């Protein structure tokens, strides 16, 4: 029997406390945090990118978001992240590349 995914109607207590005091939209905070962490952009670059989208935010504000809220988001999102498979298979073989034989590795989940 297949389990159906149901949307969550309540937020985690940590999230609810944070969301009550926001001055900016949650999407803006998540976007700045994600760009800062995933692409290692500078805070001033993020400030400029938000200004291009008509959102006036200071680089020090983005810094506070990253310091305070990104660890909270990571803990909450990690709880709902699907685990990787328990078995990994690694296949290796020799292949000829430009006249020389080299190892070729491939990992499969």
C-alpha positions in Angstrom: 0.0 0.0 0.0 1.4 3.3 -1.0 1.7 6.1 1.6 0.3 9.4 0.5 2.1 12.6 1.4 -0.1 15.0 3.4 0.9 18.6 3.7 1.9 19.8 7.2 -0.7 22.1 8.8 1.4 23.1 11.8 4.9 24.4 12.0 7.7 23.2 14.3 7.8 25.3 17.5 11.1 26.8 16.6 9.8 27.9 13.2 6.6 29.4 14.6 8.6 31.5 17.1 10.8 32.9 14.3 8.0 33.6 11.9 6.1 35.7 14.3 8.8 38.4 14.4 9.7 38.7 10.7 9.9 42.2 9.1 10.6 40.7 5.6 8.8 38.0 3.7 10.0 34.5 4.5 10.7 33.9 0.9 13.2 36.8 0.8 15.0 35.4 3.9 15.1 31.9 2.6 16.3 33.1 -0.8 19.2 35.1 0.7 20.1 32.3 3.0 20.1 29.7 0.3 22.2 31.9 -2.1 24.7 32.7 0.6 25.2 29.1 1.6 24.9 27.4 -1.8 26.8 29.8 -4.0 29.0 31.5 -1.4 28.1 34.9 -2.6 29.2 37.9 -0.6 26.7 39.8 1.5 27.2 42.9 -0.6 26.4 40.9 -3.7 23.2 39.6 -2.1 22.3 43.2 -1.2 22.8 44.2 -4.9 20.8 41.2 -6.1 17.9 42.0 -3.8 18.0 45.7 -4.9 17.6 44.5 -8.5 14.4 42.8 -7.4 13.2 46.1 -5.7 13.8 44.7 -2.2 15.7 47.1 0.0 17.8 45.1 2.4 21.1 45.9 4.0 24.1 43.5 4.0 24.2 43.4 7.8 20.6 42.3 7.9 21.4 39.4 5.5 24.3 38.5 7.8 22.1 38.4 10.8 19.6 36.2 8.9 22.4 33.8 8.0 23.8 33.6 11.5 20.5 33.2 13.3 18.1 31.5 10.9 20.1 29.3 8.6 21.1 26.8 11.3 17.4 26.6 12.4 16.3 26.0 8.9 18.9 23.4 8.4 17.9 21.5 11.5 14.3 21.6 10.5 14.8 20.6 6.9 17.2 17.8 7.8 14.5 16.1 9.8 12.4 15.8 6.6 15.2 14.9 4.2 14.9 11.5 2.7 17.9 9.3 3.6 20.1 7.9 0.9 19.9 4.2 0.1 21.6 1.8 2.4 23.6 0.0 -0.3 26.0 1.5 -2.7 27.7 -0.3 -5.6 30.9 0.9 -7.1 31.8 -0.3 -10.6 35.3 0.1 -11.9 36.9 -0.8 -15.1 39.8 0.1 -17.4 39.1 2.3 -20.5 41.4 3.6 -23.1 41.4 7.4 -23.3 43.6 9.0 -26.0 45.8 6.0 -26.2 46.4 5.4 -22.5 44.6 3.0 -20.2 43.0 4.6 -17.1 40.6 3.6 -14.4 36.9 4.5 -14.7 34.8 4.5 -11.5 31.0 4.7 -11.2 29.0 4.7 -8.0 25.3 3.7 -8.0 22.8 4.2 -5.2 
